[in-house]
Amino acid sequence: MKRAFLILLLFSLAAFAGCSVQAGSNPPAPKIIDYRQSRIEFKAWPQVNFKGVRILLAENGRLASQGFAGARPADFERTLILFPSLPAGVSFTNRDQGYGPVVRDLRIAYFDRSGRLLKVDLMRRIDGVSTPPPGTVVAIEGLP
């Protein structure tokens, strides 16, 4: 029951964000784009709130590149970030990429097209790095 709910939640949020999960092989890795500009505050992100839990939708490359970088410690509480459509070759880092450091440890979970959990990783604050396994199309991250 929990797995069915999680699958429904993840794919509903992906649909809500206007992103689609396509069948077939992952598309080729996109060109590296420098999104470092000013940090976008979480209140300006597309989001859904469920009984005190805020789910932010990283629906584009700029939001996905920023993630929790530069966030205040209080911003991490009861907040998850959903990455609804990951391209092949992407990786996640807590290192400062121009938005500021990630000041809390994060847990990240990777899912395939069927909603199966592929991997869960712990990324340490400031310098943590995680690479999704092949077949990943959705990721969600938050406090461990």
ZIGIZI-V743316 format. One record per backbone hydrogen bond with DSSP energy under -0.5 kcal/mol. CO is the residue of the C=O (numbers start at 1). NH is the residue of the N-H. Records with the same first field share a line. If there is no record, write none. Layout:
CO->NH + NH
This chain:
1->5
2->6
3->7
4->8
5->9
6->10
7->11
8->12
9->13
10->14
11->15
12->16
13->17
14->19
15->18
20->22
27->88
33->35
35->37
39->41
41->44
42->45
46->57
48->55
50->53
52->54
53->50 + 55
54->56 + 80
55->48
56->58 + 82
57->59
60->64
61->65
62->66
63->67
66->69
68->71
72->75 + 76
73->76
74->77
76->79
78->54
79->143
80->56 + 82
81->141
82->58 + 84
83->139
87->90
90->132
92->130
94->102
101->70 + 103
102->126
106->123
107->142
108->121
109->140
110->118 + 119
111->137 + 138
112->115
116->112
119->110
121->108 + 123
122->124
123->106
124->128
125->127
128->94
130->92
133->136
137->86
138->111
139->83
140->109
141->81
142->107
